[in-house]
Amino acid sequence: MALLVADSYREVQGAPPFMPWLEKAYAKAFSESLEAALARQKEPLAAARWSFTLVKRLLPHFSLEEGYEFAYAALKGERQCLLQSVLVQGLLEQAGFRAGVYMVWRNPEGKESNLGHAVAVLRLEGRDYLVDPSEPEPFARHLGLFVDTRAGYRFAEPVYAQDGAIVGYRIGGQVLAPSLVQPLPFAFVRSQFYYYRGEQARGGLFRKPSTPEGLRRSLAMLEKASSLDPANPLALYALGLVKAKLHLEARGDLERAYRLYLNYGHVPEGPKRAVSR
């Protein structure tokens, strides 16, 4: 997580150092040290609930525009899905448990998005639990996840047990055991932070009204995102979109993104439309 924090502090000036802020804020909110709280986490599901509560208490403000920056978490108490998922992952790992991050493409109500949400995953023996501070309760049941496998990234449909544990992942007509599925690698997660910087740049790709300066900011961030993980389809797709807005050659990026989605098992509507024009 240290590199992700360092990336954020290069983008935002004036914020207190993240870990000292977190430790001080936790002690004030819970009347104990963060170190002591981590040391007493012996049961994984209880630790997941604890991390869920910590995030909601210390970062009460959800912000799509700024909440992906660790610097704004410390400065304003803001959070967004990717930041909170990485924070939950880090806390669980410090407590001695295996954890990671997935992207979500179909939420608990069945609504689809183009990898529009991130969620933490607690990994036990043969059972995975999603931990999502965007939900009222910690153990969410998202219906579509973007995961890593031995064959590369894949769109998956989790198979849930009665208690909310994921006991299998349906991919391409077969169900894989949790041991055959992995959280997204660090390269993807870091790439995704830069994707959000490009997506949310003021006057940029998705912030209206767009400006030449904002679009150039989006371009720089999305080029960085795509270089960090060339297999991230969302970063490449968005890079093609911003190049088109800047009247640069975009077709190649859009077609490569489409092929990545296709290879991973699902093509969202936006990439479909982009290559059909």
C-alpha positions as CSV (number, residue, x, y, z in Angstrom):
1,M,0.0,0.0,0.0
2,A,3.0,2.3,0.6
3,L,3.5,2.9,-3.1
4,L,-0.2,3.7,-3.7
5,V,0.0,6.2,-0.9
6,A,3.1,7.7,-2.3
7,D,1.4,8.0,-5.8
8,S,-1.5,9.9,-4.2
9,Y,0.7,12.3,-2.2
10,R,2.5,13.3,-5.5
11,E,-0.9,14.4,-6.8
12,V,-2.2,16.2,-3.7
13,Q,-0.3,18.6,-1.6
14,G,-0.8,19.6,2.0
15,A,-2.3,16.4,3.5
16,P,-0.9,15.0,6.7
17,P,1.1,11.7,6.3
18,F,-1.4,8.9,5.8
19,M,-0.3,6.2,8.3
20,P,0.2,8.6,11.3
21,W,-3.1,10.2,10.5
22,L,-4.8,6.8,10.4
23,E,-3.3,5.8,13.7
24,K,-4.2,9.1,15.4
25,A,-7.8,9.1,14.0
26,Y,-8.3,5.4,15.1
27,A,-7.1,6.1,18.6
28,K,-9.4,9.1,18.9
29,A,-12.5,7.3,17.5
30,F,-12.0,3.9,19.2
31,S,-10.0,4.8,22.4
32,E,-7.3,2.3,21.7
33,S,-4.3,2.1,19.4
34,L,-4.5,0.7,16.0
35,E,-1.6,-1.6,16.8
36,A,-3.5,-3.1,19.7
37,A,-6.6,-3.5,17.6
38,L,-4.7,-5.3,14.9
39,A,-3.1,-7.6,17.5
40,R,-6.4,-8.8,18.9
41,Q,-7.9,-9.7,15.5
42,K,-7.8,-13.5,15.8
43,E,-11.0,-14.6,14.0
44,P,-11.1,-13.7,10.2
45,L,-14.8,-12.8,9.9
46,A,-14.7,-10.7,13.0
47,A,-11.6,-9.0,11.6
48,A,-13.5,-8.3,8.4
49,R,-16.4,-6.7,10.3
50,W,-13.8,-4.6,12.3
51,S,-12.1,-3.3,9.1
52,F,-15.6,-2.5,7.6
53,T,-16.5,-0.5,10.7
54,L,-13.2,1.3,10.8
55,V,-13.5,2.5,7.2
56,K,-17.0,3.8,7.7
57,R,-16.2,5.6,11.0
58,L,-12.9,7.2,9.9
59,L,-13.8,8.0,6.3
60,P,-17.5,9.1,6.5
61,H,-17.6,11.0,3.2
62,F,-18.0,9.1,0.0
63,S,-16.6,11.1,-3.0
64,L,-16.4,9.9,-6.6
65,E,-14.4,13.0,-7.5
66,E,-11.6,12.8,-4.8
67,G,-12.2,9.7,-2.7
68,Y,-9.6,7.5,-4.6
69,E,-6.8,9.7,-3.2
70,F,-5.2,8.6,0.1
71,A,-4.2,12.2,0.6
72,Y,-7.9,13.3,0.6
73,A,-8.7,10.5,3.0
74,A,-6.3,12.1,5.5
75,L,-7.2,15.7,4.6
76,K,-11.0,15.4,4.3
77,G,-12.1,12.0,5.5
78,E,-13.1,11.0,2.0
79,R,-13.2,7.6,0.5
80,Q,-14.2,5.8,-2.7
81,C,-14.6,2.1,-3.5
82,L,-11.1,1.3,-4.6
83,L,-9.4,3.2,-1.8
84,Q,-11.6,1.6,0.8
85,S,-11.1,-1.9,-0.7
86,V,-7.3,-1.5,-0.6
87,L,-7.5,-0.2,3.0
88,V,-9.6,-3.2,4.1
89,Q,-7.2,-5.5,2.3
90,G,-4.2,-3.9,4.0
91,L,-5.8,-4.1,7.5
92,L,-6.7,-7.7,7.0
93,E,-3.2,-8.6,5.8
94,Q,-1.6,-6.7,8.8
95,A,-3.9,-8.8,11.0
96,G,-2.5,-12.0,9.5
97,F,-5.2,-12.9,7.0
98,R,-5.2,-13.3,3.2
99,A,-7.1,-10.7,1.3
100,G,-7.3,-8.9,-2.0
101,V,-9.3,-6.8,-4.4
102,Y,-11.8,-7.6,-7.1
103,M,-13.7,-5.3,-9.5
104,V,-17.5,-5.6,-9.8
105,W,-19.3,-5.7,-13.1
106,R,-22.7,-6.9,-11.8
107,N,-24.0,-5.7,-8.4
108,P,-26.3,-7.5,-5.9
109,E,-29.4,-6.3,-7.8
110,G,-28.1,-7.6,-11.1
111,K,-27.2,-4.1,-12.6
112,E,-24.3,-4.3,-14.9
113,S,-21.5,-1.7,-15.2
114,N,-18.1,-1.5,-17.0
115,L,-16.1,-2.6,-14.0
116,G,-17.7,0.2,-12.0
117,H,-17.0,-0.8,-8.5
118,A,-14.2,-2.3,-6.4
119,V,-14.6,-4.6,-3.4
120,A,-12.2,-6.3,-0.9
121,V,-12.1,-10.1,-0.6
122,L,-11.2,-12.1,2.5
123,R,-9.7,-15.4,1.5
124,L,-10.2,-18.5,3.7
125,E,-9.6,-22.1,2.9
126,G,-12.1,-22.8,0.0
127,R,-14.3,-19.9,1.0
128,D,-14.1,-16.2,0.0
129,Y,-16.0,-13.4,1.6
130,L,-16.6,-10.0,-0.1
131,V,-16.1,-7.0,2.3
132,D,-17.7,-3.9,0.9
133,P,-18.0,-0.7,3.0
134,S,-20.3,0.8,0.4
135,E,-23.0,-1.6,1.5
136,P,-25.0,-1.4,4.8
137,E,-23.5,-4.8,6.0
138,P,-20.0,-6.0,5.4
139,F,-20.5,-9.3,3.5
140,A,-21.9,-8.2,0.1
141,R,-23.2,-10.6,-2.6
142,H,-22.2,-9.0,-5.9
143,L,-23.3,-11.1,-8.8
144,G,-20.4,-10.4,-11.2
145,L,-16.7,-10.1,-10.4
146,F,-13.6,-9.4,-12.4
147,V,-10.8,-11.7,-11.1
148,D,-7.5,-13.1,-12.0
149,T,-6.9,-16.8,-12.9
150,R,-4.0,-18.9,-14.3
151,A,-5.3,-18.1,-17.8
152,G,-5.4,-14.3,-17.0
153,Y,-8.2,-11.9,-16.1
154,R,-11.8,-13.2,-16.3
155,F,-15.3,-12.0,-15.8
156,A,-16.8,-14.4,-13.2
157,E,-20.1,-15.1,-11.6
158,P,-19.6,-16.1,-7.9
159,V,-21.4,-19.1,-6.4
160,Y,-22.6,-18.3,-2.9
161,A,-23.1,-20.6,0.1
162,Q,-26.0,-19.8,2.5
163,D,-23.8,-17.8,4.8
164,G,-22.5,-15.5,2.0
165,A,-19.2,-17.3,1.4
166,I,-18.1,-17.7,-2.3
167,V,-17.5,-21.4,-2.8
168,G,-17.0,-21.3,-6.6
169,Y,-16.6,-19.0,-9.6
170,R,-18.5,-19.7,-12.7
171,I,-16.3,-18.8,-15.7
172,G,-16.9,-19.8,-19.3
173,G,-19.4,-22.6,-18.5
174,Q,-17.4,-24.2,-15.7
175,V,-17.2,-23.5,-12.0
176,L,-13.7,-23.0,-10.6
177,A,-12.8,-23.6,-6.9
178,P,-11.7,-20.5,-5.0
179,S,-8.1,-21.9,-5.0
180,L,-8.0,-21.5,-8.8
181,V,-9.0,-17.8,-8.7
182,Q,-6.9,-15.0,-7.4
183,P,-7.5,-11.3,-6.5
184,L,-6.3,-8.7,-9.0
185,P,-2.5,-8.2,-9.0
186,F,-0.9,-5.0,-7.7
187,A,-0.2,-3.8,-11.2
188,F,-3.9,-3.8,-12.0
189,V,-4.8,-2.1,-8.7
190,R,-2.2,0.7,-9.2
191,S,-3.3,1.1,-12.8
192,Q,-6.9,1.5,-11.6
193,F,-5.9,4.4,-9.3
194,Y,-4.5,6.2,-12.3
195,Y,-7.6,5.3,-14.3
196,Y,-9.7,7.1,-11.7
197,R,-7.4,10.1,-11.9
198,G,-8.0,10.2,-15.6
199,E,-11.7,9.6,-15.3
200,Q,-12.3,12.3,-12.6
201,A,-9.8,15.0,-13.9
202,R,-11.5,18.4,-13.7
203,G,-12.6,19.3,-17.2
204,G,-11.5,15.9,-18.3
205,L,-13.0,12.8,-19.9
206,F,-16.1,12.4,-17.8
207,R,-16.3,15.8,-16.0
208,K,-18.5,18.4,-17.7
209,P,-17.7,20.8,-19.2
210,S,-14.5,19.4,-20.7
211,T,-11.6,21.7,-21.3
212,P,-8.4,21.2,-23.4
213,E,-6.4,21.3,-20.1
214,G,-8.7,18.8,-18.4
215,L,-8.6,16.4,-21.4
216,R,-4.8,16.6,-21.5
217,R,-4.8,15.7,-17.8
218,S,-7.1,12.7,-18.5
219,L,-4.8,11.7,-21.3
220,A,-1.7,11.7,-19.2
221,M,-3.3,9.7,-16.3
222,L,-4.8,7.1,-18.7
223,E,-1.6,6.7,-20.5
224,K,0.1,6.0,-17.1
225,A,-2.7,3.6,-16.2
226,S,-2.4,1.7,-19.4
227,S,1.4,1.5,-19.1
228,L,1.2,0.1,-15.6
229,D,-1.1,-2.7,-16.7
230,P,-1.6,-3.1,-20.5
231,A,-4.1,-5.8,-19.7
232,N,-6.4,-3.5,-17.9
233,P,-9.3,-3.2,-20.4
234,L,-11.0,-0.3,-18.8
235,A,-7.9,1.9,-18.8
236,L,-7.3,1.2,-22.5
237,Y,-10.9,1.8,-23.4
238,A,-11.0,5.2,-21.6
239,L,-7.6,6.1,-23.2
240,G,-9.2,5.6,-26.6
241,L,-12.2,7.7,-25.6
242,V,-10.1,10.7,-24.5
243,K,-7.9,10.4,-27.6
244,A,-11.0,10.6,-29.7
245,K,-12.1,13.8,-27.8
246,L,-8.6,15.3,-28.5
247,H,-8.9,14.3,-32.2
248,L,-5.9,11.9,-31.8
249,E,-5.8,8.4,-33.3
250,A,-8.0,6.3,-31.0
251,R,-9.3,3.4,-33.1
252,G,-6.4,1.1,-32.2
253,D,-6.8,1.5,-28.5
254,L,-10.6,1.0,-28.7
255,E,-10.2,-2.1,-30.8
256,R,-7.5,-3.5,-28.5
257,A,-9.7,-2.8,-25.4
258,Y,-12.6,-4.6,-27.1
259,R,-10.5,-7.7,-27.8
260,L,-9.4,-7.7,-24.2
261,Y,-12.9,-7.7,-22.9
262,L,-13.9,-10.4,-25.4
263,N,-11.0,-12.6,-24.3
264,Y,-12.0,-12.1,-20.6
265,G,-15.5,-13.3,-21.3
266,H,-17.8,-10.2,-21.4
267,V,-18.0,-7.0,-23.4
268,P,-19.9,-4.1,-21.8
269,E,-22.1,-1.9,-23.9
270,G,-19.7,1.1,-24.1
271,P,-16.8,-0.8,-25.7
272,K,-19.3,-2.5,-28.0
273,R,-20.6,0.9,-29.2
274,A,-17.1,2.3,-29.5
275,V,-16.0,-0.2,-32.1
276,S,-19.3,-0.3,-34.0
277,R,-19.1,3.4,-35.0
